[in-house]
Amino acid sequence: MIKFFRNIRKNLLNEGSPAGQAGKTTKYFKYAIGEIVLVVLGILIALQINNWNENQKKIKIKQTYIDNLITDLTKDTIFMNKNLLVNYGYKQNIDSSLSFIHNSTPNLDTIVKHIKKSFNTGLRVTNNYNDNTFSILISSGNIDLFSNKFTNELMELNRLQKSENSVSDGNKNYFFETLNMYQSKYYNPNSANNDLPNNEFLNTILWQDKNTNDLISQYLNMKLQQAHTINRYIELTDLVLKKSEKILNQLKNNDDL
């Protein structure tokens, strides 16, 4: 097409008779319009090709983020399910111990023996979420690759994760304060933090002349805080887990992304 217009231009320039001047002007005008149209079409085609290439790049980048998010959330859901299972076991142990104490007959010796034997400080309430992909999406601005609806889902998940971590950390720290207060007064060979051998003679000496009322009070405070820490962890982690599973399904099904 370019060669066609150039041939017209060449012929026009070679025509020199005055009689044909008007015809030449018309032909030249048509030629000029043709060249302009050709240039515009070339620009439009180039823009379309460039846009197509850019869209293809964005599709590939988005798919990489989708794959990484699937990997992160899969790891998170596996970890949370394992941690929840462990904490349900701790919860059952705590509920059993508290129920025994609250329902026991007024026999302090029986309660003290139970406290010594059932001492358990199990606690696993730290979730290390895999949020690197989300952080990169935010910092790079590539979060715009996803729809507003899906972006809001990711934002809500991140909020739930931070809230769970904050609450669990606070409860955990307070539990360890009450635990340390209890252990500073009442030695227990069953403690997970105790590396000393189970010496019956030593154990007897350390438990002599202890205030039974104070023992039961501090033990109950410690167990109640442990129960509260675990119950809140289970409650909040369950929310994060459900949201994670929902987003994971969206990613796998390419739903509203």
NORHU-V560363 format. One line per field, one symbol per residue. ss: DSSP state (H for helix, E for strand, L for the rest). burial: + if it has 24 or more other ideal C-beta (glycine too) atoms within 12 Angstrom, else -. A space follows every 10 residues. Layout:
ss: ???
burial: ???
//
This chain:
ss: LHHHHHHHHH HHHHLLLHHH HHHHHHHHHH HHHHHHHHHH HHHHHHHHHH HHHHHHHHHH HHHHHHHHHH HHHHHHHHHH HHHHHHHHHH HHHHHHHHHH HHHLLLLHHH HHHHHHHLLL LLLLLLLLLL LHHHHHHHHH LHHHHLLHHH HHHHHHHHHH HHHHHHHHHH HHHHHHHHHH HHHHHLLLLL LLLLLLLLLH HHHHHHLLLL LHHHHHHHHH HHHHHHHHHH HHHHHHHHHH HHHHHHHHHH HHHLLLL
burial: -------+-- ---------- ---------- +--------- ---------- ---------- -+--++-+++ -++--++-++ --++--+--+ +-++--++-+ +--------- ++-+++-+++ +++++-+-++ +-++--+--- -++-++---+ +-++--++-+ +-+++-++-- ++-++--++- -++--++++- ---------- ---------+ ----++-+++ -+++++++++ ++++++++++ +-++++++-+ +-----+
//
